[in-house]
Amino acid sequence: MTKTYIDAIKAIKPNADVGMEGTSYEGIIWFNETPIDKATLDAKLAELPTEEEERQARKNAQASGNQKLLDLGLTQAEATALTGYTPPVAE
């Protein structure tokens, strides 16, 4: 899914009370909020991670959590049950 102006607004101000009609900057509805200018939102959109980057970050966090659980003495089955991470099979 493509990032939207709402994503950029929430990245800048997580509790912003805004809505959206369409996908353009002009479609942003600012409920009791001071509008953020288009250039600032466009810059923030460019900084936000892509879906692939977010997916890879989740995989990395799962693998890291899995390893930490193994380091604590859990079995791989127990660690997988907690993290949902299944390590790749070595060939």
A tleap script that builds the chain and sets N, CA, C and O, in Angstrom:
source leaprc.protein.ff14SB
mol = sequence {
  NMET THR LYS THR TYR ILE ASP ALA ILE LYS
  ALA ILE LYS PRO ASN ALA ASP VAL GLY MET
  GLU GLY THR SER TYR GLU GLY ILE ILE TRP
  PHE ASN GLU THR PRO ILE ASP LYS ALA THR
  LEU ASP ALA LYS LEU ALA GLU LEU PRO THR
  GLU GLU GLU GLU ARG GLN ALA ARG LYS ASN
  ALA GLN ALA SER GLY ASN GLN LYS LEU LEU
  ASP LEU GLY LEU THR GLN ALA GLU ALA THR
  ALA LEU THR GLY TYR THR PRO PRO VAL ALA
  CGLU
}
set mol.1.N position { 0.845 -1.175 0.000 }
set mol.1.CA position { 0.000 0.000 0.000 }
set mol.1.C position { 0.891 1.240 0.000 }
set mol.1.O position { 1.875 1.303 0.737 }
set mol.2.N position { 0.555 2.189 -0.799 }
set mol.2.CA position { 1.321 3.418 -0.918 }
set mol.2.C position { 1.096 4.303 0.300 }
set mol.2.O position { -0.016 4.397 0.821 }
set mol.3.N position { 2.154 4.942 0.736 }
set mol.3.CA position { 2.051 5.884 1.859 }
set mol.3.C position { 1.230 7.089 1.426 }
set mol.3.O position { 1.294 7.509 0.271 }
set mol.4.N position { 0.464 7.640 2.348 }
set mol.4.CA position { -0.403 8.777 2.045 }
set mol.4.C position { -0.003 9.986 2.898 }
set mol.4.O position { 0.852 9.898 3.779 }
set mol.5.N position { -0.644 11.101 2.607 }
set mol.5.CA position { -0.407 12.295 3.420 }
set mol.5.C position { -0.794 12.047 4.878 }
set mol.5.O position { -0.180 12.613 5.784 }
set mol.6.N position { -1.790 11.220 5.110 }
set mol.6.CA position { -2.174 10.899 6.492 }
set mol.6.C position { -1.005 10.208 7.207 }
set mol.6.O position { -0.737 10.502 8.372 }
set mol.7.N position { -0.309 9.296 6.522 }
set mol.7.CA position { 0.865 8.640 7.110 }
set mol.7.C position { 1.927 9.670 7.484 }
set mol.7.O position { 2.528 9.590 8.555 }
set mol.8.N position { 2.152 10.638 6.595 }
set mol.8.CA position { 3.154 11.677 6.871 }
set mol.8.C position { 2.727 12.539 8.048 }
set mol.8.O position { 3.543 12.871 8.908 }
set mol.9.N position { 1.445 12.904 8.088 }
set mol.9.CA position { 0.948 13.721 9.199 }
set mol.9.C position { 1.113 12.963 10.511 }
set mol.9.O position { 1.586 13.532 11.495 }
set mol.10.N position { 0.726 11.681 10.539 }
set mol.10.CA position { 0.819 10.875 11.766 }
set mol.10.C position { 2.275 10.669 12.184 }
set mol.10.O position { 2.563 10.538 13.374 }
set mol.11.N position { 3.192 10.640 11.218 }
set mol.11.CA position { 4.610 10.519 11.559 }
set mol.11.C position { 5.118 11.796 12.236 }
set mol.11.O position { 5.984 11.742 13.109 }
set mol.12.N position { 4.577 12.929 11.829 }
set mol.12.CA position { 4.972 14.206 12.418 }
set mol.12.C position { 4.229 14.457 13.729 }
set mol.12.O position { 4.823 14.882 14.720 }
set mol.13.N position { 2.927 14.190 13.722 }
set mol.13.CA position { 2.083 14.451 14.889 }
set mol.13.C position { 1.141 13.260 15.075 }
set mol.13.O position { 0.043 13.249 14.519 }
set mol.14.N position { 1.565 12.252 15.857 }
set mol.14.CA position { 0.813 11.001 15.978 }
set mol.14.C position { -0.653 11.151 16.380 }
set mol.14.O position { -1.480 10.340 15.964 }
set mol.15.N position { -0.992 12.143 17.160 }
set mol.15.CA position { -2.374 12.295 17.619 }
set mol.15.C position { -3.163 13.318 16.814 }
set mol.15.O position { -4.201 13.800 17.267 }
set mol.16.N position { -2.680 13.649 15.632 }
set mol.16.CA position { -3.358 14.643 14.803 }
set mol.16.C position { -4.772 14.185 14.471 }
set mol.16.O position { -5.008 13.016 14.164 }
set mol.17.N position { -5.697 15.118 14.539 }
set mol.17.CA position { -7.098 14.855 14.228 }
set mol.17.C position { -7.353 15.321 12.797 }
set mol.17.O position { -7.727 16.469 12.557 }
set mol.18.N position { -7.142 14.405 11.855 }
set mol.18.CA position { -7.267 14.736 10.433 }
set mol.18.C position { -8.049 13.655 9.704 }
set mol.18.O position { -8.194 12.534 10.192 }
set mol.19.N position { -8.544 14.009 8.542 }
set mol.19.CA position { -9.228 13.074 7.665 }
set mol.19.C position { -8.765 13.327 6.246 }
set mol.19.O position { -7.931 14.197 5.995 }
set mol.20.N position { -9.315 12.555 5.321 }
set mol.20.CA position { -8.854 12.677 3.939 }
set mol.20.C position { -9.997 12.397 2.981 }
set mol.20.O position { -10.745 11.434 3.146 }
set mol.21.N position { -10.117 13.245 1.989 }
set mol.21.CA position { -11.031 13.018 0.873 }
set mol.21.C position { -10.155 12.934 -0.366 }
set mol.21.O position { -9.603 13.944 -0.802 }
set mol.22.N position { -10.022 11.754 -0.935 }
set mol.22.CA position { -9.133 11.570 -2.076 }
set mol.22.C position { -7.707 11.337 -1.622 }
set mol.22.O position { -7.464 10.893 -0.500 }
set mol.23.N position { -6.761 11.641 -2.508 }
set mol.23.CA position { -5.356 11.378 -2.188 }
set mol.23.C position { -4.473 12.619 -2.285 }
set mol.23.O position { -3.278 12.548 -1.999 }
set mol.24.N position { -5.042 13.749 -2.683 }
set mol.24.CA position { -4.229 14.955 -2.854 }
set mol.24.C position { -4.133 15.739 -1.549 }
set mol.24.O position { -4.925 15.555 -0.625 }
set mol.25.N position { -3.138 16.614 -1.507 }
set mol.25.CA position { -2.949 17.475 -0.334 }
set mol.25.C position { -4.209 18.290 -0.063 }
set mol.25.O position { -4.583 18.507 1.090 }
set mol.26.N position { -4.847 18.732 -1.118 }
set mol.26.CA position { -6.053 19.549 -0.977 }
set mol.26.C position { -7.200 18.775 -0.325 }
set mol.26.O position { -8.138 19.384 0.188 }
set mol.27.N position { -7.136 17.452 -0.339 }
set mol.27.CA position { -8.182 16.628 0.241 }
set mol.27.C position { -8.032 16.386 1.741 }
set mol.27.O position { -8.868 15.716 2.347 }
set mol.28.N position { -6.980 16.925 2.339 }
set mol.28.CA position { -6.777 16.745 3.781 }
set mol.28.C position { -7.787 17.591 4.538 }
set mol.28.O position { -7.966 18.772 4.241 }
set mol.29.N position { -8.438 16.990 5.505 }
set mol.29.CA position { -9.383 17.707 6.360 }
set mol.29.C position { -8.710 17.865 7.719 }
set mol.29.O position { -8.397 16.877 8.383 }
set mol.30.N position { -8.494 19.087 8.120 }
set mol.30.CA position { -7.796 19.399 9.372 }
set mol.30.C position { -8.845 19.717 10.446 }
set mol.30.O position { -9.369 20.830 10.497 }
set mol.31.N position { -9.143 18.747 11.290 }
set mol.31.CA position { -10.098 18.947 12.379 }
set mol.31.C position { -9.353 19.562 13.568 }
set mol.31.O position { -8.532 18.892 14.195 }
set mol.32.N position { -9.626 20.796 13.874 }
set mol.32.CA position { -8.997 21.466 15.018 }
set mol.32.C position { -7.483 21.317 15.020 }
set mol.32.O position { -6.871 21.179 16.080 }
set mol.33.N position { -6.884 21.343 13.850 }
set mol.33.CA position { -5.432 21.208 13.714 }
set mol.33.C position { -4.901 22.372 12.891 }
set mol.33.O position { -5.595 22.893 12.018 }
set mol.34.N position { -3.687 22.770 13.168 }
set mol.34.CA position { -3.000 23.725 12.321 }
set mol.34.C position { -2.440 22.947 11.139 }
set mol.34.O position { -1.662 22.013 11.336 }
set mol.35.N position { -2.816 23.306 9.919 }
set mol.35.CA position { -2.326 22.562 8.756 }
set mol.35.C position { -0.802 22.561 8.657 }
set mol.35.O position { -0.141 23.542 8.996 }
set mol.36.N position { -0.274 21.459 8.195 }
set mol.36.CA position { 1.158 21.322 7.918 }
set mol.36.C position { 1.313 21.547 6.419 }
set mol.36.O position { 0.546 20.998 5.628 }
set mol.37.N position { 2.293 22.343 6.025 }
set mol.37.CA position { 2.423 22.688 4.606 }
set mol.37.C position { 2.796 21.469 3.760 }
set mol.37.O position { 3.382 20.504 4.252 }
set mol.38.N position { 2.443 21.541 2.484 }
set mol.38.CA position { 2.628 20.442 1.538 }
set mol.38.C position { 4.097 20.042 1.417 }
set mol.38.O position { 4.406 18.851 1.373 }
set mol.39.N position { 4.998 21.005 1.364 }
set mol.39.CA position { 6.423 20.701 1.211 }
set mol.39.C position { 6.941 19.866 2.384 }
set mol.39.O position { 7.726 18.938 2.189 }
set mol.40.N position { 6.502 20.194 3.591 }
set mol.40.CA position { 6.913 19.436 4.780 }
set mol.40.C position { 6.377 18.007 4.701 }
set mol.40.O position { 7.092 17.052 5.006 }
set mol.41.N position { 5.122 17.868 4.292 }
set mol.41.CA position { 4.534 16.523 4.195 }
set mol.41.C position { 5.189 15.710 3.078 }
set mol.41.O position { 5.419 14.512 3.241 }
set mol.42.N position { 5.491 16.347 1.949 }
set mol.42.CA position { 6.173 15.642 0.859 }
set mol.42.C position { 7.552 15.166 1.304 }
set mol.42.O position { 7.965 14.057 0.966 }
set mol.43.N position { 8.263 15.994 2.057 }
set mol.43.CA position { 9.583 15.605 2.568 }
set mol.43.C position { 9.453 14.432 3.539 }
set mol.43.O position { 10.268 13.510 3.505 }
set mol.44.N position { 8.443 14.457 4.397 }
set mol.44.CA position { 8.244 13.372 5.357 }
set mol.44.C position { 7.864 12.087 4.624 }
set mol.44.O position { 8.326 11.009 4.999 }
set mol.45.N position { 7.033 12.181 3.590 }
set mol.45.CA position { 6.672 10.998 2.799 }
set mol.45.C position { 7.919 10.339 2.210 }
set mol.45.O position { 8.029 9.113 2.188 }
set mol.46.N position { 8.852 11.158 1.735 }
set mol.46.CA position { 10.085 10.625 1.149 }
set mol.46.C position { 10.942 9.913 2.188 }
set mol.46.O position { 11.712 9.016 1.843 }
set mol.47.N position { 10.818 10.302 3.457 }
set mol.47.CA position { 11.606 9.689 4.538 }
set mol.47.C position { 11.000 8.393 5.052 }
set mol.47.O position { 11.716 7.550 5.593 }
set mol.48.N position { 9.702 8.222 4.894 }
set mol.48.CA position { 9.029 7.044 5.458 }
set mol.48.C position { 9.517 5.777 4.778 }
set mol.48.O position { 9.771 5.779 3.574 }
set mol.49.N position { 9.650 4.687 5.541 }
set mol.49.CA position { 10.117 3.438 4.947 }
set mol.49.C position { 9.092 2.867 3.964 }
set mol.49.O position { 7.886 3.064 4.105 }
set mol.50.N position { 9.613 2.156 2.969 }
set mol.50.CA position { 8.737 1.482 2.015 }
set mol.50.C position { 8.139 0.248 2.684 }
set mol.50.O position { 8.570 -0.154 3.765 }
set mol.51.N position { 7.152 -0.340 2.037 }
set mol.51.CA position { 6.555 -1.561 2.584 }
set mol.51.C position { 7.593 -2.669 2.701 }
set mol.51.O position { 7.595 -3.417 3.679 }
set mol.52.N position { 8.482 -2.781 1.706 }
set mol.52.CA position { 9.524 -3.804 1.741 }
set mol.52.C position { 10.480 -3.552 2.908 }
set mol.52.O position { 10.893 -4.496 3.582 }
set mol.53.N position { 10.828 -2.308 3.147 }
set mol.53.CA position { 11.704 -1.981 4.278 }
set mol.53.C position { 11.021 -2.311 5.604 }
set mol.53.O position { 11.672 -2.812 6.520 }
set mol.54.N position { 9.732 -2.042 5.718 }
set mol.54.CA position { 8.997 -2.380 6.937 }
set mol.54.C position { 8.918 -3.897 7.125 }
set mol.54.O position { 9.073 -4.401 8.237 }
set mol.55.N position { 8.675 -4.616 6.031 }
set mol.55.CA position { 8.601 -6.082 6.086 }
set mol.55.C position { 9.941 -6.666 6.540 }
set mol.55.O position { 9.986 -7.568 7.376 }
set mol.56.N position { 11.038 -6.136 5.971 }
set mol.56.CA position { 12.363 -6.622 6.343 }
set mol.56.C position { 12.677 -6.288 7.794 }
set mol.56.O position { 13.286 -7.098 8.493 }
set mol.57.N position { 12.277 -5.119 8.255 }
set mol.57.CA position { 12.510 -4.743 9.657 }
set mol.57.C position { 11.768 -5.684 10.601 }
set mol.57.O position { 12.301 -6.054 11.646 }
set mol.58.N position { 10.527 -6.083 10.240 }
set mol.58.CA position { 9.774 -7.041 11.077 }
set mol.58.C position { 10.464 -8.392 11.106 }
set mol.58.O position { 10.560 -9.021 12.159 }
set mol.59.N position { 10.955 -8.849 9.931 }
set mol.59.CA position { 11.674 -10.123 9.873 }
set mol.59.C position { 12.940 -10.065 10.732 }
set mol.59.O position { 13.250 -11.013 11.453 }
set mol.60.N position { 13.662 -8.955 10.652 }
set mol.60.CA position { 14.884 -8.797 11.433 }
set mol.60.C position { 14.575 -8.797 12.931 }
set mol.60.O position { 15.311 -9.392 13.719 }
set mol.61.N position { 13.490 -8.132 13.321 }
set mol.61.CA position { 13.116 -8.092 14.737 }
set mol.61.C position { 12.717 -9.482 15.221 }
set mol.61.O position { 13.054 -9.868 16.340 }
set mol.62.N position { 12.006 -10.230 14.395 }
set mol.62.CA position { 11.634 -11.601 14.772 }
set mol.62.C position { 12.876 -12.467 14.939 }
set mol.62.O position { 12.994 -13.208 15.915 }
set mol.63.N position { 13.799 -12.375 13.989 }
set mol.63.CA position { 15.020 -13.175 14.061 }
set mol.63.C position { 15.835 -12.799 15.298 }
set mol.63.O position { 16.378 -13.672 15.974 }
set mol.64.N position { 15.920 -11.506 15.591 }
set mol.64.CA position { 16.656 -11.046 16.758 }
set mol.64.C position { 16.007 -11.546 18.044 }
set mol.64.O position { 16.692 -12.044 18.938 }
set mol.65.N position { 14.696 -11.414 18.134 }
set mol.65.CA position { 13.976 -11.899 19.312 }
set mol.65.C position { 14.125 -13.395 19.480 }
set mol.65.O position { 14.297 -13.894 20.592 }
set mol.66.N position { 14.059 -14.112 18.357 }
set mol.66.CA position { 14.230 -15.563 18.385 }
set mol.66.C position { 15.604 -15.924 18.959 }
set mol.66.O position { 15.711 -16.794 19.824 }
set mol.67.N position { 16.649 -15.255 18.476 }
set mol.67.CA position { 18.001 -15.553 18.948 }
set mol.67.C position { 18.160 -15.232 20.427 }
set mol.67.O position { 18.826 -15.972 21.151 }
set mol.68.N position { 17.568 -14.159 20.874 }
set mol.68.CA position { 17.655 -13.798 22.292 }
set mol.68.C position { 16.987 -14.856 23.165 }
set mol.68.O position { 17.480 -15.179 24.246 }
set mol.69.N position { 15.867 -15.393 22.692 }
set mol.69.CA position { 15.196 -16.455 23.444 }
set mol.69.C position { 16.043 -17.725 23.469 }
set mol.69.O position { 16.105 -18.411 24.489 }
set mol.70.N position { 16.689 -18.035 22.357 }
set mol.70.CA position { 17.585 -19.201 22.322 }
set mol.70.C position { 18.754 -18.997 23.287 }
set mol.70.O position { 19.176 -19.932 23.969 }
set mol.71.N position { 19.268 -17.774 23.337 }
set mol.71.CA position { 20.374 -17.456 24.243 }
set mol.71.C position { 19.961 -17.611 25.707 }
set mol.71.O position { 20.799 -17.868 26.571 }
set mol.72.N position { 18.663 -17.452 25.977 }
set mol.72.CA position { 18.149 -17.634 27.346 }
set mol.72.C position { 17.899 -19.102 27.691 }
set mol.72.O position { 17.578 -19.435 28.832 }
set mol.73.N position { 18.049 -19.971 26.697 }
set mol.73.CA position { 17.909 -21.394 26.962 }
set mol.73.C position { 16.623 -22.030 26.438 }
set mol.73.O position { 16.402 -23.219 26.669 }
set mol.74.N position { 15.785 -21.293 25.755 }
set mol.74.CA position { 14.586 -21.893 25.191 }
set mol.74.C position { 14.956 -22.753 23.990 }
set mol.74.O position { 15.994 -22.540 23.363 }
set mol.75.N position { 14.109 -23.718 23.674 }
set mol.75.CA position { 14.318 -24.518 22.473 }
set mol.75.C position { 13.842 -23.711 21.274 }
set mol.75.O position { 13.137 -22.714 21.426 }
set mol.76.N position { 14.236 -24.152 20.073 }
set mol.76.CA position { 13.780 -23.452 18.866 }
set mol.76.C position { 12.263 -23.497 18.757 }
set mol.76.O position { 11.646 -22.516 18.340 }
set mol.77.N position { 11.650 -24.624 19.126 }
set mol.77.CA position { 10.189 -24.733 19.066 }
set mol.77.C position { 9.528 -23.719 20.004 }
set mol.77.O position { 8.527 -23.100 19.641 }
set mol.78.N position { 10.077 -23.551 21.193 }
set mol.78.CA position { 9.522 -22.579 22.140 }
set mol.78.C position { 9.701 -21.149 21.629 }
set mol.78.O position { 8.787 -20.328 21.711 }
set mol.79.N position { 10.892 -20.866 21.103 }
set mol.79.CA position { 11.162 -19.522 20.582 }
set mol.79.C position { 10.251 -19.219 19.391 }
set mol.79.O position { 9.731 -18.110 19.272 }
set mol.80.N position { 10.060 -20.192 18.523 }
set mol.80.CA position { 9.182 -20.007 17.368 }
set mol.80.C position { 7.745 -19.767 17.810 }
set mol.80.O position { 7.040 -18.945 17.224 }
set mol.81.N position { 7.314 -20.476 18.832 }
set mol.81.CA position { 5.953 -20.284 19.340 }
set mol.81.C position { 5.748 -18.863 19.852 }
set mol.81.O position { 4.654 -18.312 19.733 }
set mol.82.N position { 6.782 -18.273 20.416 }
set mol.82.CA position { 6.675 -16.923 20.960 }
set mol.82.C position { 6.856 -15.834 19.904 }
set mol.82.O position { 6.162 -14.818 19.941 }
set mol.83.N position { 7.775 -16.033 18.970 }
set mol.83.CA position { 8.100 -14.981 18.005 }
set mol.83.C position { 7.436 -15.165 16.652 }
set mol.83.O position { 7.293 -14.201 15.900 }
set mol.84.N position { 7.028 -16.382 16.328 }
set mol.84.CA position { 6.474 -16.659 15.007 }
set mol.84.C position { 7.556 -16.797 13.951 }
set mol.84.O position { 7.257 -16.949 12.766 }
set mol.85.N position { 8.799 -16.746 14.370 }
set mol.85.CA position { 9.923 -16.823 13.436 }
set mol.85.C position { 10.390 -18.257 13.287 }
set mol.85.O position { 10.659 -18.942 14.274 }
set mol.86.N position { 10.484 -18.701 12.051 }
set mol.86.CA position { 11.053 -20.015 11.762 }
set mol.86.C position { 12.343 -19.768 10.989 }
set mol.86.O position { 12.320 -19.197 9.898 }
set mol.87.N position { 13.473 -20.200 11.557 }
set mol.87.CA position { 14.746 -19.935 10.872 }
set mol.87.C position { 14.821 -20.695 9.542 }
set mol.87.O position { 14.225 -21.762 9.395 }
set mol.88.N position { 15.551 -20.142 8.587 }
set mol.88.CA position { 15.689 -20.817 7.310 }
set mol.88.C position { 16.433 -22.143 7.475 }
set mol.88.O position { 17.296 -22.286 8.341 }
set mol.89.N position { 16.084 -23.088 6.642 }
set mol.89.CA position { 16.709 -24.407 6.694 }
set mol.89.C position { 18.033 -24.347 5.930 }
set mol.89.O position { 18.078 -23.943 4.769 }
set mol.90.N position { 19.103 -24.755 6.602 }
set mol.90.CA position { 20.430 -24.770 5.977 }
set mol.90.C position { 20.510 -25.947 5.015 }
set mol.90.O position { 20.024 -27.038 5.314 }
set mol.91.N position { 21.124 -25.723 3.862 }
set mol.91.CA position { 21.263 -26.802 2.881 }
set mol.91.C position { 22.618 -27.418 2.967 }
set mol.91.O position { 22.923 -28.346 2.218 }
savepdb mol mol.pdb
quit
